[in-house]
């Protein structure tokens, strides 16, 4: 079993989380730390992947962004534009994927397997769509993925809609896909779902797919090690 440190970081500004990921990637490359999984939520945020120009698929202007309290970041992950906000579980995977294989495509498919397993734990039948990264329930997207890999070390990761404010998606064309809606676990189930239960299911499924053993630590403890 490969070791992995897990930090449940609560709510964190996207820019702060991005800076932390970059520090962790450098430390992982240097062999100073094990694999790290950051589990957190963001305040309302749109992030733009490196495939896009800043204005593509962003429907809100500056006035609307300010009115809704939404921050916008251009980032270095793959993929299109996506949305983060309270009630969405975000997982950032600072993983040396060469421990398993040197195949970015396969890593994304394995992350999708993890999320499909997670949703199955709650009785939700989820699937992939051929040629489109993400996890779907019927024709609704419930989870988005976008990563960057340097020296076979991955950063960024995935997001799962547990109980977010789905109206935040009205300001973008989510992942550049205009003809499909976005949903959440609570909307599909018609009942409340706790973030803690979803996080625990995530760890079980990550452990099963990637063969990892987890050590939980606080954010201050993690920062001391880098």
C-alpha positions in Angstrom: 0.0 0.0 0.0 1.3 3.4 -1.0 1.2 6.1 1.8 -0.9 9.2 1.2 -1.3 12.2 3.6 -4.9 13.5 3.8 -5.7 17.1 4.8 -9.3 18.1 5.3 -8.7 21.8 4.9 -12.2 23.2 5.1 -12.9 26.3 3.0 -9.9 27.8 1.3 -9.5 30.6 -1.3 -8.6 29.3 -4.7 -5.4 31.3 -5.0 -4.2 30.1 -1.6 -4.9 26.5 -2.5 -3.1 26.9 -5.9 0.0 28.3 -4.1 -0.1 25.5 -1.6 -0.3 22.9 -4.4 2.7 24.3 -6.1 4.7 24.1 -2.9 3.6 20.5 -2.4 4.5 19.5 -6.0 8.0 20.9 -5.5 8.3 19.0 -2.2 6.9 15.8 -3.7 9.4 16.0 -6.6 12.2 16.4 -4.2 11.1 13.4 -2.2 10.5 15.4 0.9 6.8 14.3 1.3 4.5 11.4 0.4 1.6 11.7 -1.9 -0.9 14.3 -0.6 -4.7 14.6 -1.0 -6.2 18.0 -0.1 -9.9 17.9 0.5 -11.6 21.3 0.7 -14.3 23.7 -0.5 -13.9 27.0 -2.2 -15.8 30.2 -2.0 -17.7 31.0 -5.3 -15.0 30.8 -8.0 -14.7 30.3 -11.7 -11.5 28.7 -12.9 -10.3 28.8 -16.5 -8.1 26.0 -17.9 -5.2 26.5 -20.2 -7.2 25.5 -23.3 -9.2 28.8 -23.2 -8.8 32.5 -23.6 -10.0 34.3 -20.5 -13.4 35.4 -22.0 -14.4 32.1 -23.6 -17.4 30.4 -22.0 -17.6 33.1 -19.3 -21.1 34.6 -19.5 -21.0 37.0 -16.6 -19.4 40.4 -17.0 -17.5 42.2 -14.2 -20.6 43.7 -12.7 -22.4 40.4 -12.4 -19.3 38.7 -11.0 -19.1 41.3 -8.3 -22.8 41.1 -7.6 -22.6 37.4 -7.0 -19.2 37.6 -5.1 -17.5 35.3 -7.7 -13.7 35.3 -8.2 -12.2 34.3 -11.5 -8.8 32.6 -11.9 -6.9 31.6 -15.0 -5.0 28.5 -14.0 -2.6 25.9 -15.4 -4.7 22.8 -15.3 -6.2 21.1 -18.4 -9.8 21.5 -19.4 -12.2 24.3 -19.9 -14.0 26.7 -17.5 -15.5 25.3 -14.3 -17.2 26.4 -11.2 -16.4 26.0 -7.5 -18.4 26.9 -4.4 -19.6 25.9 -1.0 -21.2 22.5 -1.0 -18.8 21.1 -3.6 -16.2 18.7 -2.6 -12.8 19.5 -4.2 -10.0 17.0 -4.1 -6.4 18.0 -5.1 -4.2 15.1 -5.8 -0.4 15.7 -5.4 0.4 12.2 -6.6 3.5 10.7 -8.1 1.6 8.8 -10.8 4.7 7.0 -12.0 4.3 4.7 -9.0 1.4 3.2 -10.9 2.1 4.0 -14.6 3.2 6.8 -16.9 -0.1 7.4 -18.5 -2.1 10.7 -17.8 -5.1 9.4 -19.7 -5.3 6.3 -17.5 -4.9 8.5 -14.3 -8.0 10.5 -15.3 -10.0 7.4 -16.0 -9.0 6.0 -12.6 -10.1 9.2 -10.9 -13.4 8.8 -12.7 -13.6 5.2 -11.4 -13.1 6.6 -7.9 -16.0 9.1 -8.2 -18.3 6.5 -9.9 -17.6 4.3 -6.9 -18.3 7.1 -4.5 -21.6 7.9 -6.1 -22.5 4.2 -6.1 -22.0 4.2 -2.3 -25.0 6.6 -2.1 -27.1 4.6 -4.6 -26.4 6.8 -7.5 -25.7 5.1 -10.8 -23.1 7.2 -12.6 -21.0 6.7 -15.7 -18.5 8.2 -18.1 -19.3 9.7 -21.5 -16.9 8.6 -24.3 -14.6 11.5 -25.2 -15.7 13.8 -22.4 -13.8 13.9 -19.1 -16.1 13.9 -16.1 -18.7 11.8 -14.3 -22.4 11.9 -15.3 -25.7 10.7 -14.0 -27.9 10.2 -17.0 -27.3 13.5 -19.0 -26.3 15.6 -16.0 -22.7 16.3 -15.0 -22.0 15.7 -11.3 -18.2 15.7 -11.2 -15.5 17.6 -13.1 -11.8 16.7 -13.5 -8.8 18.7 -14.6 -5.2 18.1 -13.8 -1.6 19.1 -14.6 1.2 16.6 -14.6 4.9 17.7 -14.2 7.7 15.1 -13.9 4.8 12.6 -13.5 3.6 14.4 -10.5 -0.1 15.4 -10.7 -1.7 18.5 -9.2 -5.2 20.0 -9.4 -7.8 17.1 -9.4 -11.5 16.8 -9.3 -14.7 18.3 -7.9 -18.0 16.5 -6.9 -21.2 18.4 -6.5 -22.6 17.4 -3.1 -25.0 20.3 -2.3 -23.7 23.4 -4.0 -25.7 26.4 -5.2 -26.2 25.3 -8.8 -27.3 28.8 -9.9 -23.5 29.6 -9.9 -23.3 27.7 -13.1 -25.5 30.2 -14.9 -22.5 32.5 -15.3 -20.5 30.0 -17.4 -20.8 27.3 -20.1 -19.6 24.5 -17.8 -16.6 22.7 -19.2 -17.6 24.2 -22.6 -20.6 21.9 -22.9 -23.7 23.9 -23.6 -26.3 21.2 -24.2 -26.1 19.3 -20.9 -27.0 20.4 -17.4 -25.1 20.2 -14.1 -26.6 18.5 -11.1 -25.7 17.5 -7.5 -25.9 14.5 -5.3 -28.6 16.1 -3.2 -30.7 17.1 -6.2 -30.5 13.5 -7.6 -31.3 11.8 -4.2 -33.9 14.3 -3.0 -32.4 14.2 0.5 -29.5 15.8 2.4 -26.0 14.4 2.1 -23.3 15.3 4.6 -19.8 16.4 3.3 -18.2 14.1 5.9 -19.9 11.0 4.6 -18.9 11.9 1.0 -15.3 12.5 2.1 -15.1 9.2 3.9 -16.5 7.4 0.8 -13.9 9.2 -1.3 -11.1 7.8 0.8 -12.4 4.3 0.7 -12.7 4.4 -3.1 -9.3 6.1 -3.6 -7.8 3.4 -1.4 -9.4 0.6 -3.4 -8.5 2.0 -6.9 -5.0 3.2 -6.2 -3.9 0.9 -3.4 -3.2 3.7 -0.9 -3.1 3.8 2.9 -4.1 7.2 4.4 -2.6 9.2 7.2 -4.7 12.2 8.2 -3.1 15.4 9.4 -4.0 19.0 9.9 -3.1 21.8 7.6 -0.5 23.3 10.0 1.1 19.8 10.4 1.3 19.6 6.6 2.9 23.0 6.3 5.5 22.1 8.8 6.7 19.2 6.6 7.3 21.3 3.6 
